[in-house]
């Protein structure tokens, strides 16, 4: 069973090992069985937390942008 790349003896280069498509699909299926899928509840909680963080980030950047705009306007008005 090959796993992607293997070093060539006496060299620092990496050589691709060839895997036939059937063996590759068997490896994919084997790895997919190891995945722990989240429950519906975990997915909803994570989605809600992401939405809250997006809203908080939006407000932060809105305030930061307004503050920088105010500073730049004051600097430009003073210089003329």
CNS distance restraints for C-alpha pairs under 8 A (distance, minus, plus):
assign (resid   2 and name CA) (resid  17 and name CA) 6.64 0.50 0.50
assign (resid   2 and name CA) (resid  18 and name CA) 7.64 0.50 0.50
assign (resid   2 and name CA) (resid  19 and name CA) 6.72 0.50 0.50
assign (resid   3 and name CA) (resid  17 and name CA) 7.46 0.50 0.50
assign (resid   4 and name CA) (resid  16 and name CA) 6.32 0.50 0.50
assign (resid   4 and name CA) (resid  17 and name CA) 5.85 0.50 0.50
assign (resid   4 and name CA) (resid  18 and name CA) 7.87 0.50 0.50
assign (resid   5 and name CA) (resid  14 and name CA) 6.27 0.50 0.50
assign (resid   5 and name CA) (resid  15 and name CA) 5.84 0.50 0.50
assign (resid   5 and name CA) (resid  16 and name CA) 4.91 0.50 0.50
assign (resid   5 and name CA) (resid  17 and name CA) 5.69 0.50 0.50
assign (resid   6 and name CA) (resid  14 and name CA) 5.88 0.50 0.50
assign (resid   6 and name CA) (resid  15 and name CA) 5.81 0.50 0.50
assign (resid   6 and name CA) (resid  16 and name CA) 6.81 0.50 0.50
assign (resid   6 and name CA) (resid  17 and name CA) 6.84 0.50 0.50
assign (resid   7 and name CA) (resid  11 and name CA) 7.21 0.50 0.50
assign (resid   7 and name CA) (resid  12 and name CA) 6.87 0.50 0.50
assign (resid   7 and name CA) (resid  13 and name CA) 6.44 0.50 0.50
assign (resid   7 and name CA) (resid  14 and name CA) 4.84 0.50 0.50
assign (resid   7 and name CA) (resid  15 and name CA) 6.25 0.50 0.50
assign (resid   8 and name CA) (resid  12 and name CA) 7.19 0.50 0.50
assign (resid   8 and name CA) (resid  13 and name CA) 6.56 0.50 0.50
assign (resid   8 and name CA) (resid  14 and name CA) 6.22 0.50 0.50
assign (resid   8 and name CA) (resid  15 and name CA) 6.42 0.50 0.50
assign (resid  19 and name CA) (resid  23 and name CA) 6.43 0.50 0.50
assign (resid  19 and name CA) (resid  24 and name CA) 6.26 0.50 0.50
assign (resid  20 and name CA) (resid  24 and name CA) 6.22 0.50 0.50
assign (resid  21 and name CA) (resid  25 and name CA) 6.18 0.50 0.50
assign (resid  22 and name CA) (resid  26 and name CA) 6.29 0.50 0.50
assign (resid  23 and name CA) (resid  27 and name CA) 6.23 0.50 0.50
assign (resid  24 and name CA) (resid  28 and name CA) 6.22 0.50 0.50
assign (resid  25 and name CA) (resid  29 and name CA) 6.15 0.50 0.50
assign (resid  26 and name CA) (resid  30 and name CA) 6.14 0.50 0.50
assign (resid  27 and name CA) (resid  31 and name CA) 6.16 0.50 0.50
assign (resid  28 and name CA) (resid  32 and name CA) 6.06 0.50 0.50
assign (resid  29 and name CA) (resid  33 and name CA) 6.44 0.50 0.50
assign (resid  30 and name CA) (resid  34 and name CA) 7.06 0.50 0.50
assign (resid  31 and name CA) (resid  35 and name CA) 7.08 0.50 0.50
assign (resid  38 and name CA) (resid  42 and name CA) 5.83 0.50 0.50
assign (resid  38 and name CA) (resid  43 and name CA) 6.25 0.50 0.50
assign (resid  39 and name CA) (resid  43 and name CA) 6.24 0.50 0.50
assign (resid  40 and name CA) (resid  44 and name CA) 6.24 0.50 0.50
assign (resid  41 and name CA) (resid  45 and name CA) 6.20 0.50 0.50
assign (resid  42 and name CA) (resid  46 and name CA) 6.08 0.50 0.50
assign (resid  43 and name CA) (resid  47 and name CA) 6.04 0.50 0.50
assign (resid  44 and name CA) (resid  48 and name CA) 6.08 0.50 0.50
assign (resid  45 and name CA) (resid  49 and name CA) 6.21 0.50 0.50
assign (resid  46 and name CA) (resid  50 and name CA) 6.20 0.50 0.50
assign (resid  47 and name CA) (resid  51 and name CA) 6.26 0.50 0.50
assign (resid  48 and name CA) (resid  52 and name CA) 6.22 0.50 0.50
assign (resid  49 and name CA) (resid  53 and name CA) 6.20 0.50 0.50
assign (resid  50 and name CA) (resid  54 and name CA) 6.14 0.50 0.50
assign (resid  51 and name CA) (resid  55 and name CA) 6.20 0.50 0.50
assign (resid  52 and name CA) (resid  56 and name CA) 6.18 0.50 0.50
assign (resid  53 and name CA) (resid  57 and name CA) 6.00 0.50 0.50
assign (resid  54 and name CA) (resid  58 and name CA) 6.07 0.50 0.50
assign (resid  55 and name CA) (resid  59 and name CA) 6.31 0.50 0.50
assign (resid  56 and name CA) (resid  60 and name CA) 6.18 0.50 0.50
assign (resid  57 and name CA) (resid  61 and name CA) 6.15 0.50 0.50
assign (resid  58 and name CA) (resid  62 and name CA) 6.03 0.50 0.50
assign (resid  59 and name CA) (resid  63 and name CA) 6.20 0.50 0.50
assign (resid  60 and name CA) (resid  64 and name CA) 6.11 0.50 0.50
assign (resid  61 and name CA) (resid  65 and name CA) 5.80 0.50 0.50
assign (resid  62 and name CA) (resid  66 and name CA) 6.13 0.50 0.50
assign (resid  63 and name CA) (resid  67 and name CA) 6.08 0.50 0.50
assign (resid  64 and name CA) (resid  68 and name CA) 6.16 0.50 0.50
assign (resid  65 and name CA) (resid  69 and name CA) 6.03 0.50 0.50
assign (resid  66 and name CA) (resid  70 and name CA) 6.17 0.50 0.50
assign (resid  67 and name CA) (resid  71 and name CA) 6.31 0.50 0.50
assign (resid  68 and name CA) (resid  72 and name CA) 6.12 0.50 0.50
assign (resid  69 and name CA) (resid  73 and name CA) 6.06 0.50 0.50
assign (resid  70 and name CA) (resid  74 and name CA) 6.23 0.50 0.50
assign (resid  71 and name CA) (resid  75 and name CA) 6.23 0.50 0.50
assign (resid  72 and name CA) (resid  76 and name CA) 6.12 0.50 0.50
assign (resid  73 and name CA) (resid  77 and name CA) 6.07 0.50 0.50
assign (resid  74 and name CA) (resid  78 and name CA) 6.13 0.50 0.50
assign (resid  75 and name CA) (resid  79 and name CA) 6.26 0.50 0.50
assign (resid  76 and name CA) (resid  80 and name CA) 6.66 0.50 0.50
